Amino acid sequence: MTYIVTIVEDTCEGEGDCVQNCPVDILSLIDRPAGVKVPDTVTDATKVSTVSGDAADCTGCMTCVEVCPSESISVQEI
């Protein structure tokens, strides 16, 4: 099965819970791109999560979705 991981940068709080808990290490924190909205709930607005590894490695475990406090991640089977 193949999955697509989508992260909504405008709502991502950049906490890194998804990065720390991804069992296949395809997520990472990067500097928040210029022009990307910063949610009101963010204490450190410098980071945002992104898919940095091979998205084809996603197993669809949904751990990233479960640990994301801002519900900014979705995983869809294609």
JOBELGI-V7912 format. One record per residue. RES is the residue in one small letter. SS is DSSP state (a for helix, b for strand, c for the rest). PHI is phi in degrees with one decimal (999 if undefined). NEAR is the number of other ideal C-beta (glycine too) atoms within 10 Angstrom. Layout:
# JOBELGI-V7912
((RES;SS;PHI;NEAR) (RES;SS;PHI;NEAR))
This chain:
# JOBELGI-V7912
((m;c;999;7) (t;c;-120.4;10) (y;b;-128.1;16) (i;b;-115.1;14) (v;b;-101.7;21) (t;b;-121.4;11) (i;b;-119.2;17) (v;c;-86.0;17) (e;c;-62.1;17) (d;c;-66.9;12) (t;c;-112.2;17) (c;c;-64.7;27) (e;c;-88.1;21) (g;c;68.6;23) (e;c;-70.2;20) (g;c;88.7;16) (d;a;-59.3;19) (c;a;-64.8;26) (v;a;-63.0;19) (q;a;-68.3;12) (n;a;-105.1;14) (c;c;-68.4;22) (p;c;-71.3;11) (v;c;-111.2;14) (d;c;52.1;11) (i;c;-102.2;20) (l;b;-111.3;23) (s;b;-152.2;15) (l;b;-95.8;18) (i;b;-128.1;13) (d;b;-63.4;10) (r;c;-62.5;18) (p;c;-61.5;9) (a;c;-59.0;5) (g;c;88.6;7) (v;c;-82.2;13) (k;c;-57.0;13) (v;c;-107.2;17) (p;c;-61.9;14) (d;c;-61.7;6) (t;c;-83.6;10) (v;c;-82.5;18) (t;c;-95.3;7) (d;c;-126.3;10) (a;c;-86.8;13) (t;c;-87.5;11) (k;b;-121.6;18) (v;b;-149.9;23) (s;b;-81.8;27) (t;b;-150.6;18) (v;b;-85.0;18) (s;c;-111.4;13) (g;c;-95.1;15) (d;c;-75.9;10) (a;a;-58.1;15) (a;a;-66.9;10) (d;a;-79.0;12) (c;c;-59.7;23) (t;c;-97.3;13) (g;c;74.5;14) (c;c;-70.3;14) (m;c;71.7;13) (t;a;-59.9;18) (c;a;-60.3;25) (v;a;-65.6;15) (e;a;-66.1;11) (v;a;-95.0;16) (c;c;-75.1;21) (p;c;-69.6;11) (s;c;-103.1;17) (e;c;54.3;10) (s;c;-94.2;22) (i;b;-115.9;23) (s;b;-133.1;14) (v;b;-128.8;16) (q;b;-124.3;10) (e;b;-81.3;9) (i;c;-119.6;6))
